[in-house]
Every structure is written in structure tokens, then in C-alpha cells.
Amino acid sequence: MSIDVQKQKEKNIKALILKALKLESELQNVEFKKSQGGCPKDIWEAISGFANKSGGIIVFGVRPDDRTVQGLSHGAMRLLMN
């Protein structure tokens, strides 16, 4: 994949996330997960739902109820990076 294509994909992902935050709502292809204290237990529902559709983006560190951004613990970051 060329660098230009990768940058465009990243730009599109950021735009979708910002759109969802501005609308204060999850979108059909964007879902927020709090993930403070580890990987959320309901993550598999989101993964399964996106797998049965055309895919999507799961944004960790954003509370689904009020869309506030929260930091991730070091342990959660390690889980996500592996």
C-alpha cells in the first residue's frame, strides 16, 4: 500500500470519528468503547456486528453514553497493542 493511500485511509477514519463526536452519536460504522480498566466485556458484540456488515471502527477511550474522551491505562494500551 502506498504512503498516499495509507494517509488517505487515516484521514477518512479521523473524519468519521470526528463526525460521530460532533453528532454526539455513534454511527453505523463507528462505535465508542470506554475501555478504562481493560478491554470492555461487550467488545465481541461490536466485532461481531461489524463482521456481519461492511466493517467499522471501534474507538477505545470514549464513553459511549456522553462521548467524553478518557485516557487508557497502561495495561489496556498493552492489551490493545498486542
C-alpha positions in Angstrom: 0.0 0.0 0.0 1.4 3.4 -0.9 2.0 6.1 1.6 -0.6 8.3 -0.1 -3.3 5.6 0.1 -2.4 5.0 3.8 -2.6 8.7 4.6 -6.0 9.0 2.9 -7.3 6.0 4.8 -6.2 7.5 8.1 -7.7 10.9 7.1 -11.1 9.1 6.3 -11.0 7.3 9.7 -10.3 10.5 11.6 -13.1 12.3 9.7 -15.6 9.5 10.6 -14.6 9.6 14.3 -14.9 13.4 14.4 -18.3 13.3 12.7 -19.6 10.9 15.3 -18.2 13.0 18.1 -19.8 16.2 16.7 -23.1 14.5 16.2 -22.8 13.1 19.8 -23.9 9.7 18.5 -22.3 6.5 17.3 -22.6 5.9 13.6 -23.5 2.7 11.8 -19.7 2.1 11.3 -18.3 3.9 14.4 -18.7 2.6 17.9 -17.2 4.0 21.1 -15.9 1.9 24.0 -14.9 3.2 27.4 -12.2 0.6 28.0 -11.0 2.2 31.2 -9.8 -0.7 33.4 -9.2 -3.1 30.4 -10.9 -4.3 27.3 -14.7 -3.9 27.6 -16.7 -7.1 28.0 -19.1 -6.2 25.3 -16.4 -5.8 22.7 -17.3 -9.0 21.0 -20.8 -7.7 20.2 -19.3 -4.8 18.3 -16.8 -7.0 16.5 -19.5 -9.5 15.5 -21.8 -6.7 14.3 -19.2 -5.1 12.2 -18.1 -8.5 10.8 -21.7 -9.2 9.7 -21.9 -5.8 7.9 -19.3 -4.0 5.9 -16.9 -3.4 8.8 -16.4 -0.5 11.1 -14.3 1.4 13.6 -14.2 0.8 17.3 -12.8 3.8 19.2 -11.4 2.9 22.6 -11.2 5.6 25.3 -14.5 7.3 24.6 -17.5 6.8 26.8 -20.5 5.7 24.7 -23.1 7.4 26.9 -21.8 11.0 26.8 -18.9 10.8 24.2 -16.3 12.1 26.7 -12.8 11.0 25.9 -11.0 9.2 28.7 -7.4 8.0 29.0 -6.5 4.4 28.8 -4.5 2.7 31.5 -1.0 1.4 30.5 -2.4 -2.2 30.9 -5.2 -1.5 28.5 -2.8 0.0 26.0 -0.6 -3.1 26.2 -3.6 -5.3 25.6 -4.6 -3.3 22.5 -1.1 -3.2 21.1 -0.6 -7.0 21.3 
